[in-house]
Amino acid sequence: MENQITPKQLTQTEALEQGYTYCSYEDGEYMTKIKGLGEIDLLEDNRYFVAEKKPTYPTIDDGTLAEIISDHLYGQEIWADDTDNITKCVAKAIEEHKIDELINKSLEHLEYYMVTKIKLVSDNIKEVTPLTNE
């Protein structure tokens, strides 16, 4: 059975052909380019997993931002406001000035690739045993 790969595994070449760029060691601590891995990396230490093709970015929405700021202000013991006016004022300022959009715009260059459960294997693997622990 030459080069029979389960659907949860891709060879280095298959991963690149399918548009994957990055992979991560099993603990997810660091990302590396798939094409930068050598044959020895995949044969000796077969614990790499491909990352999603498209990145995700950190974001925050206006409601969460207003809540964080309001919680911070209410946490200061000098403010005793049971009318919720602080929260309303903060939410209004965030909306009027599109502060959440400004923050998200400043974060959009920070790309994060989520690791999949697709195992990366050597192109020279002869037979792959199915993964367990799904």
MIKE-677977 format. One record per residue (C-alpha): y, z, x; residue in three letters; residue number from 1. Coordinates in Angstrom, 2 decimals, m for minus. Each point is the difference from the previous one (the first is absolute). Example, Ala and Ser with C-alpha at 12.3 -4.5 7.8 and 13.67 -1.06 7.14 Angstrom:
BEGIN
{Y: m4.50; Z: 7.80; X: 12.30; resn: ALA; resi: 1}
{Y: 3.44; Z: m0.66; X: 1.37; resn: SER; resi: 2}
This chain:
BEGIN
{Y: 0.00; Z: 0.00; X: 0.00; resn: MET; resi: 1}
{Y: 2.82; Z: m1.21; X: 2.12; resn: GLU; resi: 2}
{Y: 3.55; Z: 1.17; X: m0.78; resn: ASN; resi: 3}
{Y: m0.75; Z: 1.42; X: m3.44; resn: GLN; resi: 4}
{Y: 2.95; Z: 2.22; X: m0.74; resn: ILE; resi: 5}
{Y: 0.30; Z: 2.22; X: m3.07; resn: THR; resi: 6}
{Y: 3.14; Z: m0.46; X: m2.13; resn: PRO; resi: 7}
{Y: 1.39; Z: 3.27; X: 1.41; resn: LYS; resi: 8}
{Y: m0.09; Z: m1.39; X: 3.53; resn: GLN; resi: 9}
{Y: 1.74; Z: m2.87; X: 1.74; resn: LEU; resi: 10}
{Y: m0.34; Z: m1.39; X: 3.47; resn: THR; resi: 11}
{Y: 3.10; Z: m0.18; X: 2.15; resn: GLN; resi: 12}
{Y: 0.21; Z: m3.78; X: m0.55; resn: THR; resi: 13}
{Y: m0.54; Z: 0.28; X: m3.77; resn: GLU; resi: 14}
{Y: 2.69; Z: 2.65; X: m0.29; resn: ALA; resi: 15}
{Y: 2.51; Z: m2.15; X: 1.86; resn: LEU; resi: 16}
{Y: m0.95; Z: m3.11; X: m2.01; resn: GLU; resi: 17}
{Y: 0.50; Z: 1.93; X: m3.25; resn: GLN; resi: 18}
{Y: 3.51; Z: 1.02; X: 1.01; resn: GLY; resi: 19}
{Y: m0.52; Z: 3.55; X: 1.22; resn: TYR; resi: 20}
{Y: 2.12; Z: 0.98; X: 3.00; resn: THR; resi: 21}
{Y: m0.48; Z: 3.73; X: 0.59; resn: TYR; resi: 22}
{Y: m2.81; Z: 2.49; X: 0.14; resn: CYS; resi: 23}
{Y: m0.25; Z: 3.71; X: 0.53; resn: SER; resi: 24}
{Y: m2.43; Z: 2.30; X: 1.68; resn: TYR; resi: 25}
{Y: m2.02; Z: 1.91; X: m2.59; resn: GLU; resi: 26}
{Y: 2.29; Z: 3.03; X: 0.04; resn: ASP; resi: 27}
{Y: 3.00; Z: m2.18; X: m0.88; resn: GLY; resi: 28}
{Y: 2.12; Z: 1.50; X: 2.77; resn: GLU; resi: 29}
{Y: 1.12; Z: m3.27; X: 1.51; resn: TYR; resi: 30}
{Y: 0.23; Z: m3.67; X: m0.90; resn: MET; resi: 31}
{Y: m0.84; Z: m2.81; X: 2.36; resn: THR; resi: 32}
{Y: m0.08; Z: m3.78; X: m0.29; resn: LYS; resi: 33}
{Y: m3.44; Z: m1.37; X: m0.81; resn: ILE; resi: 34}
{Y: 0.36; Z: m2.81; X: 2.48; resn: LYS; resi: 35}
{Y: 0.87; Z: 2.53; X: 2.73; resn: GLY; resi: 36}
{Y: m3.42; Z: 1.63; X: m0.20; resn: LEU; resi: 37}
{Y: m2.55; Z: m1.04; X: 2.54; resn: GLY; resi: 38}
{Y: m3.66; Z: m0.62; X: m0.68; resn: GLU; resi: 39}
{Y: m0.87; Z: 3.21; X: 1.82; resn: ILE; resi: 40}
{Y: 2.26; Z: 2.00; X: m2.37; resn: ASP; resi: 41}
{Y: m1.93; Z: m1.20; X: m3.02; resn: LEU; resi: 42}
{Y: m3.47; Z: 0.20; X: 1.52; resn: LEU; resi: 43}
{Y: 0.30; Z: 3.38; X: 1.68; resn: GLU; resi: 44}
{Y: 2.19; Z: 1.74; X: m2.54; resn: ASP; resi: 45}
{Y: m0.73; Z: m1.53; X: m3.37; resn: ASN; resi: 46}
{Y: 2.42; Z: 2.17; X: m1.98; resn: ARG; resi: 47}
{Y: 2.92; Z: m2.32; X: m0.75; resn: TYR; resi: 48}
{Y: 1.13; Z: m0.86; X: m3.53; resn: PHE; resi: 49}
{Y: 2.31; Z: m2.84; X: m1.03; resn: VAL; resi: 50}
{Y: 3.39; Z: 0.79; X: m1.53; resn: ALA; resi: 51}
{Y: 1.47; Z: m1.63; X: m3.08; resn: GLU; resi: 52}
{Y: 1.53; Z: m3.42; X: 0.57; resn: LYS; resi: 53}
{Y: 3.41; Z: 0.98; X: m1.36; resn: LYS; resi: 54}
{Y: 1.99; Z: 3.05; X: 1.04; resn: PRO; resi: 55}
{Y: 1.38; Z: 2.74; X: m2.23; resn: THR; resi: 56}
{Y: 3.36; Z: 1.66; X: 0.52; resn: TYR; resi: 57}
{Y: 1.26; Z: 3.51; X: m0.61; resn: PRO; resi: 58}
{Y: 2.24; Z: 0.18; X: m3.08; resn: THR; resi: 59}
{Y: 1.61; Z: 2.55; X: m2.27; resn: ILE; resi: 60}
{Y: 1.17; Z: m0.42; X: m3.60; resn: ASP; resi: 61}
{Y: 3.25; Z: 1.31; X: m1.45; resn: ASP; resi: 62}
{Y: m1.69; Z: 2.71; X: m2.11; resn: GLY; resi: 63}
{Y: m1.88; Z: 1.47; X: 2.94; resn: THR; resi: 64}
{Y: 3.09; Z: m0.09; X: 2.18; resn: LEU; resi: 65}
{Y: 2.08; Z: 1.78; X: m2.67; resn: ALA; resi: 66}
{Y: m2.72; Z: 2.61; X: m0.42; resn: GLU; resi: 67}
{Y: m0.20; Z: 0.70; X: 3.75; resn: ILE; resi: 68}
{Y: 3.76; Z: 0.39; X: 0.35; resn: ILE; resi: 69}
{Y: 0.30; Z: 2.10; X: m3.17; resn: SER; resi: 70}
{Y: m2.87; Z: 2.27; X: 1.08; resn: ASP; resi: 71}
{Y: 1.72; Z: 0.49; X: 3.33; resn: HIS; resi: 72}
{Y: 3.32; Z: 0.89; X: m1.65; resn: LEU; resi: 73}
{Y: m1.61; Z: 2.30; X: m2.57; resn: TYR; resi: 74}
{Y: m1.92; Z: 1.67; X: 2.84; resn: GLY; resi: 75}
{Y: 3.25; Z: 1.26; X: 1.45; resn: GLN; resi: 76}
{Y: 0.54; Z: 3.33; X: m1.72; resn: GLU; resi: 77}
{Y: 3.73; Z: m0.53; X: m0.49; resn: ILE; resi: 78}
{Y: m0.57; Z: m2.55; X: m2.79; resn: TRP; resi: 79}
{Y: m0.89; Z: 1.44; X: m3.38; resn: ALA; resi: 80}
{Y: m0.02; Z: m2.98; X: m2.35; resn: ASP; resi: 81}
{Y: m2.33; Z: 0.05; X: m2.95; resn: ASP; resi: 82}
{Y: 1.68; Z: m3.03; X: m1.59; resn: THR; resi: 83}
{Y: m1.64; Z: m2.58; X: 2.26; resn: ASP; resi: 84}
{Y: 3.46; Z: m1.33; X: 0.89; resn: ASN; resi: 85}
{Y: m0.79; Z: m0.22; X: 3.72; resn: ILE; resi: 86}
{Y: m3.02; Z: m2.19; X: m0.69; resn: THR; resi: 87}
{Y: 2.01; Z: m2.22; X: m2.34; resn: LYS; resi: 88}
{Y: 2.83; Z: m0.42; X: 2.53; resn: CYS; resi: 89}
{Y: m2.38; Z: m0.75; X: 2.86; resn: VAL; resi: 90}
{Y: m1.94; Z: m2.53; X: m2.11; resn: ALA; resi: 91}
{Y: 3.24; Z: m1.69; X: m1.07; resn: LYS; resi: 92}
{Y: 1.23; Z: m0.29; X: 3.62; resn: ALA; resi: 93}
{Y: m3.34; Z: m1.42; X: 1.16; resn: ILE; resi: 94}
{Y: 0.04; Z: m2.56; X: m2.79; resn: GLU; resi: 95}
{Y: 3.65; Z: m1.01; X: 0.40; resn: GLU; resi: 96}
{Y: m0.20; Z: m0.43; X: 3.75; resn: HIS; resi: 97}
{Y: m3.60; Z: m1.29; X: 0.04; resn: LYS; resi: 98}
{Y: m0.85; Z: 2.58; X: 2.65; resn: ILE; resi: 99}
{Y: m3.75; Z: m0.42; X: m0.53; resn: ASP; resi: 100}
{Y: 0.38; Z: m3.75; X: 0.66; resn: GLU; resi: 101}
{Y: 1.98; Z: 0.70; X: 3.19; resn: LEU; resi: 102}
{Y: m2.68; Z: 2.37; X: 1.25; resn: ILE; resi: 103}
{Y: m2.81; Z: m2.42; X: m0.87; resn: ASN; resi: 104}
{Y: 1.86; Z: m2.85; X: 1.71; resn: LYS; resi: 105}
{Y: 0.29; Z: 2.07; X: 3.17; resn: SER; resi: 106}
{Y: m3.78; Z: 0.70; X: m0.09; resn: LEU; resi: 107}
{Y: m1.23; Z: m3.53; X: m0.71; resn: GLU; resi: 108}
{Y: m0.59; Z: m0.83; X: 3.66; resn: HIS; resi: 109}
{Y: m2.56; Z: 2.83; X: 0.26; resn: LEU; resi: 110}
{Y: m3.25; Z: m1.79; X: m0.71; resn: GLU; resi: 111}
{Y: m3.18; Z: 1.95; X: m0.66; resn: TYR; resi: 112}
{Y: m3.40; Z: m1.60; X: m0.39; resn: TYR; resi: 113}
{Y: m2.54; Z: 1.84; X: m2.11; resn: MET; resi: 114}
{Y: m3.50; Z: 0.11; X: 1.48; resn: VAL; resi: 115}
{Y: m2.75; Z: m1.53; X: m2.12; resn: THR; resi: 116}
{Y: m3.69; Z: 0.90; X: m0.09; resn: LYS; resi: 117}
{Y: m0.88; Z: m3.35; X: 1.58; resn: ILE; resi: 118}
{Y: m1.70; Z: 0.64; X: 3.31; resn: LYS; resi: 119}
{Y: 0.86; Z: m2.28; X: 2.91; resn: LEU; resi: 120}
{Y: m3.04; Z: m1.14; X: 1.97; resn: VAL; resi: 121}
{Y: m0.65; Z: m2.12; X: 3.05; resn: SER; resi: 122}
{Y: m0.29; Z: m3.78; X: m0.32; resn: ASP; resi: 123}
{Y: m3.21; Z: 0.27; X: 2.00; resn: ASN; resi: 124}
{Y: m1.74; Z: 2.43; X: m2.31; resn: ILE; resi: 125}
{Y: m3.45; Z: m1.28; X: m0.92; resn: LYS; resi: 126}
{Y: m0.73; Z: 2.18; X: m3.00; resn: GLU; resi: 127}
{Y: 2.10; Z: 2.57; X: m1.76; resn: VAL; resi: 128}
{Y: m1.43; Z: 2.89; X: m1.91; resn: THR; resi: 129}
{Y: 1.71; Z: 0.74; X: m3.32; resn: PRO; resi: 130}
{Y: 2.63; Z: 2.73; X: 0.06; resn: LEU; resi: 131}
{Y: m0.79; Z: 3.34; X: m1.56; resn: THR; resi: 132}
{Y: 2.42; Z: 2.69; X: m1.22; resn: ASN; resi: 133}
{Y: 1.96; Z: m2.22; X: m2.38; resn: GLU; resi: 134}
